């Protein structure tokens, strides 16, 4: 296979299954670690060293969706101003001192939340597996992976059970991070944001007014509040974003991680030993398939000159399977020294959910390690996402 593979496989970065497409990247990478991909209208970085350097590059910028949001204003109920107001709570939409201030605040909030979630998540995972073992099976995606993070978060925040299902729809917010496949996803987001805000803001307000100590009252001290905003609104939006930001990526790592462990990639690893390879499971699956960035200056990388304003797609799934990172047999799961690769970013651009993501995957695999042997009993159904490896359903049985 030659460079023509890029043109021959236009869906290479759009389809989360099968994971075997990582081997296609091997062939593409052999012809160059950075190449022009016409169907992506961008440079495609498949080498680990090149992708890591580009992610860390000081002139890298998030590809802005702001103009598209404004064009959609008033269409199917889209309120562009409300969405853009929410986006200011994403650190990567800001620059300079604003970026640093928001990034530090988001990290601090995430640390406080995730410290509470980590111990609880293990108990939630164990309880779910024990219940499934009594039934003889479970839908690993729908009933386990897709709800482990959110259920733990909701319990920590003391969200009423009848409100949780609506809040789980915040998974759609993941479309904000990278370009979604359809405009319809954009049209759905404002309604989801409004519904979640209507639930979270009164809950936050009650917690702030209560004399009883709550996690939300602790968050109030570190949540930035703009001059034209209220403290309850600011905290509610931040919580909605953190709910969405960790949901699909963590769920995808768990669901597809087990899928890979039961496949040729991990079939030599006994189920009781799954927790020992949890980091390599994350590397293997690469829950974020790819990200797109542009650069404010001309740069040279991998022997290629990239002009200012041109887009680069970092194929994280390819970089994580680069032998330069993980050594021989990159498509096999095993104990390695390379950690999780670029699955959660790197350096100053590392995801605030890195710690909890790794912890939740380990907790999930630990709970499953003590269960009867798992077997796939139906075809997994991937969720329609262009950048996040998410799964709707993955039926399993215990044998």
Helices and strands as residue ranges (DSSP letters): H 4-8, G 19-21, H 22-30, E 34-37, G 38-40, E 42-45, H 48-56, E 60-62, H 66-71, G 75-77, H 80-87, G 91-93, H 96-135, E 137-139, I 140-145, H 146-156, H 161-168, G 169-176, H 183-209, H 215-220, H 231-261, G 271-277, H 278-285, E 290-295, E 299-301, E 304-306, E 311-315, H 316-319, H 323-326, G 347-349, H 354-369, E 374-376, E 381-382, E 391-393, E 395-398
